[in-house]
Amino acid sequence: MEIIRAAPRLGLGIRTGIHTGEVEARGSGFGGMAVHIAARVASFADEGELLVSQTVKDLVAGSPLVFEDRGEHQLKGVPGTWRLFAVVSG
């Protein structure tokens, strides 16, 4: 959230998507389905917005984060539908 808040002061507009899962080390980078899902979640975010998957929301239950439901979406290359949430405070 701090990075998103600071970005406009630097002349940057960013959109962020977060998912959690197993990540595969690939040479000097990372890959796998969790990375793919995070990228797809980010593709639905507006500039200055942080979207998370239902998985992330469930894992941080009890935290001070506040979420706004953004509905179910089909993520390209990912089976099924995925419920996404915007982090609105915390």
TALINMO-V156479 format. One record per pair of residues at least 12 apart in sequence whose C-alpha atoms are under 7 Angstrom apart, sorted by sequence separation. I is the first residue (numbers start at 1). GAP is how many residues later the second one is. D is the distance in whole Angstrom. If there is no record, write none. Layout:
BEGIN
i=I gap=GAP d=D
i=I gap=GAP d=D
END
This chain:
BEGIN
i=22 gap=12 d=6
i=23 gap=12 d=7
i=71 gap=12 d=5
i=72 gap=12 d=6
i=21 gap=13 d=5
i=71 gap=13 d=6
i=20 gap=14 d=6
i=70 gap=14 d=5
i=19 gap=15 d=6
i=69 gap=15 d=6
i=70 gap=15 d=5
i=69 gap=16 d=5
i=70 gap=16 d=7
i=68 gap=17 d=5
i=69 gap=17 d=7
i=19 gap=18 d=7
i=67 gap=18 d=6
i=68 gap=18 d=5
i=19 gap=19 d=5
i=67 gap=19 d=5
i=68 gap=19 d=7
i=18 gap=20 d=5
i=67 gap=20 d=5
i=68 gap=20 d=7
i=17 gap=21 d=5
i=66 gap=21 d=6
i=67 gap=21 d=6
i=17 gap=22 d=6
i=65 gap=22 d=7
i=66 gap=22 d=6
i=18 gap=23 d=7
i=66 gap=23 d=5
i=17 gap=24 d=5
i=65 gap=24 d=6
i=66 gap=24 d=6
i=17 gap=25 d=4
i=65 gap=25 d=4
i=16 gap=26 d=5
i=64 gap=26 d=5
i=15 gap=27 d=6
i=17 gap=28 d=7
i=16 gap=29 d=6
i=54 gap=29 d=6
i=15 gap=30 d=6
i=53 gap=30 d=6
i=54 gap=30 d=6
i=15 gap=31 d=6
i=53 gap=31 d=5
i=15 gap=32 d=5
i=52 gap=32 d=6
i=53 gap=32 d=6
i=14 gap=33 d=5
i=15 gap=33 d=5
i=16 gap=33 d=6
i=17 gap=33 d=6
i=18 gap=33 d=6
i=19 gap=33 d=6
i=51 gap=33 d=6
i=52 gap=33 d=5
i=13 gap=34 d=6
i=14 gap=34 d=5
i=15 gap=34 d=5
i=16 gap=34 d=5
i=17 gap=34 d=5
i=18 gap=34 d=5
i=19 gap=34 d=5
i=51 gap=34 d=5
i=52 gap=34 d=6
i=13 gap=35 d=6
i=15 gap=35 d=6
i=16 gap=35 d=6
i=17 gap=35 d=6
i=18 gap=35 d=7
i=20 gap=35 d=7
i=40 gap=35 d=6
i=51 gap=35 d=4
i=19 gap=36 d=7
i=20 gap=36 d=6
i=40 gap=36 d=7
i=50 gap=36 d=6
i=51 gap=36 d=6
i=19 gap=37 d=6
i=49 gap=37 d=7
i=50 gap=37 d=6
i=4 gap=44 d=6
END
